Amino acid sequence: MSPTGTPLFEPVTIGDLTLKNRIVMAPLTRSRSSDAGIPPEFAAEYYAQRATAGLIISEATNISAQARGYALTPGIWTAEQVEAWQHVTRAVHANGGIMFLQLWHTGRISHPDLHDGALPVAPSAIAPKGQAFTNSGLKDHVTPRALETDEIPAIVADYAHAAQCAKDAGFDGVEIHSANNYLLDQFIRDSTNKRTDRYGGSLENRLRFPLEVVAAVTKVWGGGHRVGLRLSPGTTMPGETPLDSNPMATYGAYVAELAKSNLLYIHDIEGITQLSRAPDGIDYMAFRKAFTGAYIANNNYTRELAESTIAEGKADLISFGRPFIANPDLVDRLRTGAPLADAPKPYWYGGNANGYSNWPGMNGPIALKS
Ligand SMILES: Cc1cc2nc3c(=O)[nH]c(=O)nc-3n(C[C@H](O)[C@H](O)[C@H](O)COP(=O)(O)O)c2cc1C
């Protein structure tokens, strides 16, 4: 047991991985990659500085050109991208870290500017509210193009290719991004999926594409033991309220199917991403109980809430997002009760190493092994 009386800071084994502690760095898009989806050289330093987390999950990473929804986000489908990520995984491993890559397709949360003028794709032609981050600033979302049924196998193949690229890049596993109303979630929710083919209508049909993706990705990784999945049954992100009409039934059925895939973990955003943990009628513990692998809880956790949640057996791991931005040594700060630095919002997205990989630890610059 840790000095704080709970095992938050103690090693834990999930699947065949032993993690140094139960604290996970949540995926954080930081928009510092090139137009070709190449993460910057200083990304290696940034992630390695945070290798004291039990597990690092990378920023959301596009599986294909079609998947892009935000300027300056990284990719994992070309040889150049794989090579750049190899620098990151080597640096993280040299510093004792374990890192998964988050596989991303944004679907309708995109803009024609990111696709040479072509429309973003989605299950149905329903425009999201809000704005897309393009190379020329924020622009209103547009009505996307509904995917043809015979286009869907190629996207599943893109996921498999990206999963293989992540393996080649030296990641320890992958997390399928099925949260926050990006493409997989757009298929799952009945407010964004109005299809009449085998990928829409019944709950079984709405889950078909995400489960095909899970099958393809787990096949590449030799089973589910190095594959996690992120979901957000209650979130209204990004920018609207496209909730499913019956989230408990929908995500309950999804989790039951995921349990059969022997995934390593589900990573559950409890409440509205970043904004709220207020009761939303969703019984997150029912999902935890229905799932056979590990449960990572996220969203507005403090050290106190993390400790009580672990102590009460309500999660196996807790992920922190925003606190990791300005606190590379977040684990040590939480352990010792040291104050947390706050990252001003202008540093969140875009820019260079400033406000990204130059945050000091509480005892000065973080010393890295190379
Ligand atoms: C700057 C920023 C970027 C984010 N990028 C991602 C992302 O790439 N993938 C993802 O699943 N969630 C992303 N999120 C959501 C976080 O992973 C997390 O769910 C959210 O911040 C709530 O956790 P927290 O209260 O510990 O920050 C992002 C959040 C922030 C603040």
The ligand as an SDF file (V2000), in Angstrom:
LIG
                    3D

 31 33  0  0  0  0  0  0  0  0999 V2000
   -6.2360   19.7010  -24.9240 C   0  0  0  0  0  0  0  0  0  0  0  0
   -7.0810   18.4480  -24.9090 C   0  0  0  0  0  0  0  0  0  0  0  0
   -6.9440   17.5260  -25.9230 C   0  0  0  0  0  0  0  0  0  0  0  0
   -7.6750   16.3270  -25.8990 C   0  0  0  0  0  0  0  0  0  0  0  0
   -7.4720   15.3890  -26.8740 N   0  0  0  0  0  0  0  0  0  0  0  0
   -8.0760   14.1810  -26.8090 C   0  0  0  0  0  0  0  0  0  0  0  0
   -7.7540   13.1530  -27.7350 C   0  0  0  0  0  0  0  0  0  0  0  0
   -6.8960   13.3140  -28.6040 O   0  0  0  0  0  0  0  0  0  0  0  0
   -8.4130   11.9730  -27.6160 N   0  0  0  0  0  0  0  0  0  0  0  0
   -9.3640   11.7520  -26.6380 C   0  0  0  0  0  0  0  0  0  0  0  0
   -9.9420   10.6600  -26.5810 O   0  0  0  0  0  0  0  0  0  0  0  0
   -9.6550   12.7110  -25.7320 N   0  0  0  0  0  0  0  0  0  0  0  0
   -9.0200   13.8980  -25.7700 C   0  0  0  0  0  0  0  0  0  0  0  0
   -9.2730   14.8530  -24.8110 N   0  0  0  0  0  0  0  0  0  0  0  0
  -10.1090   14.5020  -23.6520 C   0  0  0  0  0  0  0  0  0  0  0  0
   -9.2180   14.0430  -22.4910 C   0  0  0  0  0  0  0  0  0  0  0  0
   -8.5480   12.8300  -22.8040 O   0  0  0  0  0  0  0  0  0  0  0  0
  -10.0490   13.8110  -21.2140 C   0  0  0  0  0  0  0  0  0  0  0  0
  -11.0900   12.8970  -21.4960 O   0  0  0  0  0  0  0  0  0  0  0  0
  -10.6550   15.1030  -20.6740 C   0  0  0  0  0  0  0  0  0  0  0  0
   -9.7220   16.1480  -20.6580 O   0  0  0  0  0  0  0  0  0  0  0  0
  -11.1970   14.8830  -19.2640 C   0  0  0  0  0  0  0  0  0  0  0  0
  -10.1650   14.4240  -18.4040 O   0  0  0  0  0  0  0  0  0  0  0  0
   -9.4410   15.4580  -17.3840 P   0  0  0  0  0  0  0  0  0  0  0  0
  -10.5450   16.0440  -16.5420 O   0  0  0  0  0  0  0  0  0  0  0  0
   -8.4920   14.6150  -16.5800 O   0  0  0  0  0  0  0  0  0  0  0  0
   -8.7660   16.5150  -18.1980 O   0  0  0  0  0  0  0  0  0  0  0  0
   -8.5880   16.0700  -24.8380 C   0  0  0  0  0  0  0  0  0  0  0  0
   -8.7480   17.0390  -23.8220 C   0  0  0  0  0  0  0  0  0  0  0  0
   -7.9950   18.2020  -23.8480 C   0  0  0  0  0  0  0  0  0  0  0  0
   -8.1420   19.1840  -22.7160 C   0  0  0  0  0  0  0  0  0  0  0  0
  1  2  1  0
  2  3  1  0
  2 30  2  0
  3  4  2  0
  4  5  1  0
  4 28  1  0
  5  6  2  0
  6  7  1  0
  6 13  1  0
  7  8  2  0
  7  9  1  0
  9 10  1  0
 10 11  2  0
 10 12  1  0
 12 13  2  0
 13 14  1  0
 14 15  1  0
 14 28  1  0
 15 16  1  0
 16 17  1  0
 16 18  1  0
 18 19  1  0
 18 20  1  0
 20 21  1  0
 20 22  1  0
 22 23  1  0
 23 24  1  0
 24 25  2  0
 24 26  1  0
 24 27  1  0
 28 29  2  0
 29 30  1  0
 30 31  1  0
M  END
$$$$
